[in-house]
Amino acid sequence: MRAVLTGSITLHMKEMYRSVRLSALVAMIAWLVGCATVTSSVTSGLAADLADAIMNSADVETIREGVPAYLIMIDSFLRGSPDDESLLLAASSLNGAFSALTNETRSRLLTDKSLGYALRASCANDAKLCGLRSMPFDQFKSTLDSLKPSQVEVMYSTGVAWTGWIQTHSDDWNAIAELARVKYLMSRVLALDENWADGGAHLYMGGLETILPAAMGGRPEIGRQHFERAIELAAGEYLMTKVIYAEQYAKLTFNKSLYEQLLNEVLAADPIKEGLTLTNVLAQQRARVLLAESDDYF
């Protein structure tokens, strides 16, 4: 039974992986937020300008080619400031973001780094969060229950990195077993500030609840509610939410009309939005692929 369940989870998570990987793409936003706060080695003004240039670019290939240099740059900063929370969050999110734009083998290495940096950032933020991944689940829950709204940034970034790591290790039952921790972590983010990252935690929860069909323990209707709320909080401007909603919920429930409606809405939208242009262009690229596959799937 375990082998069957693991195989089914792996299949659905690989589907998420092939789409554009929800964790890594949303992580690009998280990295840029973190990057704008880095002051130890780069002026905050330069970092903010770099963030704006990346997120407002419609040239995906230039960004794909340019990001590796910043992986090395952030690593070099951390050699001098290994416990700097802002740098650790920036490194985590950048590694997670780039994992969506490379091959599967390299993605595993990048998400390993991303999660490691995020957990170090959590520990730097609060000593109670050290060993978060290995502590007993009851202690894990009570620790997260004691956190404050001011800690949402590090909680959300850790959840993003953790989700990305699980996705690239979805053929490992031990990785799948960590899903419950990620879901609880994101539920705490929602409880403390559902507006964080324009409702990004709702998008993640939507994805996590639609990994499996209801017959195998998934909660697709709960996932649908999360997707709808994420769209509402971002005023419909973050187009990737609709792509993931279509690919995970609509396909899972064999709802062809919703699937095509969401994807056509993505293609009809203007992708040029302040701070969202890059991910919106990626969303439209994926929407075209998914629409072309519609008749083959349904």
N, C-alpha and C positions, 0 to 999 in steps of 0.2 A: 504494500500500500504506500509506504514511504517513497519507494522508487517512482511509482506512478504519479504521486503528488508532486515530487520534486521535478519530474520531467514536465509536468503541466505548467508549473510555476516558471520553470526555465524557458519554456516555449513562449509564454506570454511576456516574460521579461525581455527575451531576445527581440520580440516584436517592438517593445518599447525602445530597445537599444537601436534597432535598425531605423526607427523613425527619425530621431535626431537626439535622442536621449534627453528626456525631460529634465533630469537633474543638472546635466552639464550646461544646457542652454540657459536655464534660469540662473544657474550659478554665475554666468557671465555678468548678469546684473549685480549679483552679490559681490563679485570681485571688484567691479567698478566702484561700488559704494565704498568698499574697503580701501581701494586704491586711493580714493580721494582723501582719506584720512591719514595716509602715510606721510610722516614728516621727518623721520629719522635720517633718510638719505636723499630724499627728493623733496623739493618744495611742494606744498599742498596745491599751489596754483598750477604747477606743471602737471602733477598727477591728475588734477581735475580736468585740465585741458586734454590730456591724453585719453582720459575716460570718455569725454564728450566726443572726441574724434573717432574713437572705435565704435561707440554705440550709435553714432549718427552716420556711419559709413554704410553705403549700399554695396560696397565692393567686398564680397565675402572672401574671394581668393587672396586679396591683399592682406586681409586680417588673418587668414589661415597661415599665410607665409610669415607674417610678422610676429605673431604671438610667441613662438618658441624663444625669441630673444628675451622676452620679458620673463619667461620661466627662469632663465639663467640669471637675469637681473635680480629678481625677487630672492632667489636662492643666495645670491651674493650678499644681499642686504641682511639676510638672516644669519650669515656667518658672524656678523658683528653684533647682531641683536637677536639672539636665539629665542628669547622669551618675550619679544615684542608682540602683543596680542594683535594689533592692527596689521603688522607685517605677516603674521601667521595666517590671519583670515584672508589677506590678499593672496598669499601663496596657495592656500587651500582652494580658493575659488577660481584662480587662474588655471591651476592644474586640472581642476574639474571641468572647467569650460573647454579647455583645449582637448580633453579626452573625447569630446563629441566630434572632433574634426580630424581624427586620425584612425589608424587601424586598431583592431580589437586587442591584439597583443600589447601594443603600446598603451592602449586605454587602461588596461589592468594596472600597469605601472603608474600611470598618472593618477588614477583614482586611489591607489594605495598611498601615494604621496599626499593627495588631497585630504583624505581622511586622517592621516597622521598629523598633518598640520592643523586641521580643525580641532582634533582632540587636544593637541598641545595648547591651542588658543583657549579652549575651554578651561584647561587646568590653570593657565595664566590668569584667566578672568576670575576664577574662584577655586580655592583649594578643594572645596567639596566636589568639584567636577573632575578631579584627577581620578583616573581609573574608571571613568564613566562606563566604558564598554564592557568591562569585566565584572563590575559589581553585581551582586544578586539583584534580580528584577524588582523585588519589593523595595530594596534600598535605592535602586535606580529611580523608581517612581516617586518615592518620598523626597529624594534629592531634587528632582525636577519640580515637584510640587512646591518646594520652598523658594524657588527662584523668583526674581522680581522683573517687572517690565523692562528695566534698564538692561537686562541680560538677554533680551529677545534676539539681538543681532547675532551674538555668538551661538545661541541655541539654533537659530534658523540656519546659519552657515554650517553648523555641524550636521544638522539634519540633511541639508543639501548634499554635503560630501558623503555622508553615510549612505544615502540612497544611491548615489552614483557608484559607490564601491559595491553595494549589493548587486546592482545591475550588471556590472562587469564580472561578477563572481557568481552569477545565478545558477551555475552548474554545480555549486557546492552547497550541500544541505546546511552546513554550519552558517554560511552566509545568509541563506534564506531564513534561518531561525532568528536572525537579528532584525527582521522586519518589524516585529512587535515593538522593539525599542524605538525604531525610527518613527513608527506611527504614534507612539505615546509622546515622543519628543515634539513632533509637529502638532499634535493636539494641544500641547502646552503652549506652543507659540500662538496658536489660534485663541486660546483662552486668555492670553496676556495681551495680544495685539493682533487681531485678525487682519488689520490693514497693512501690516509690515510687508514691504516689497510688493505693494499693490495687490495684496492677497495671495502672494506666492505660496504660502503654506496650504491654502485651499487647493491650489493646482496640484501640489504634491500629494495631498490626501486623496484627491480625486484619482490620481494615478495609482496610488497604493491600494485603493479600494476596488479598482477595476483590473487588477492583475489576473484575477481568477473569476470565472462565472459563479453565480450564486450557488449552483449545485455543488461546487467544490470549496465553498467557504468564502467566496468573494461577496462584496456588498455593492454591486453596481449602481443601485439606486441612491445609496449614500454617496457614492462617487459622483454621480450626476449632480447632486445638490452642491457638492464642493466645486465642480467645474462651473456651474451656473453662478455661484457666488464669486468665484475668481474673475469671471467675465464682468460681473457687475462692479466689483471693486476697482477693476482696471478700466472701467468705462468702455469696455470692448476694444481698447486700443492695443492690447498685447495679443497679437494674432496667434501666437503659438498655443495659447490656451485652447482655442477652437480646434486647432489641428490635433492636439492630444485628446481632446474631448471626442472628436470624431474617430480617431484611430483606436482609442481604448474603450470608450463606452459604446459608441454607435456600432462598431464592429462586433464587440462582445455580445451585444444584444440583438444583432442582425437588423438594425434599424437603418435601412438604406436611405430613406428620405431624410433623416436627421444627418446622417453621414454626408450626403451630398449638399445639403443645405449649409452646414457649417463650413465645408471646404469652399463652396462657391462664395460664401460671405467673406472668407479670407482672401480669395482672389480678387473680389470686387473692391476690397478696401484699399485705401491709400496707405502704403507701407511707411511713408515718410512721417514719422512722429518723433518728437524730441526725446532722445534717450532710448528709443525702441527700434530705430530703423534697421539695424543689423539683424536682430532676431525676427523682425517682421518679414524681411526679405527671405531669410531662411525658412520661415513658416510658409511663405508663398511657394517656394521651391518644393517643399515637401507636399503641400496641398495639391500641386499639379500631378505629382507622382501618384498620390493616393486616389485622386479622381480617375486617373487612367486605369487604375486597378479595380475600380468599383464593380464593373460587370463580372469580372473574374471571381470576385469574392462573394458577392451577394447572389 
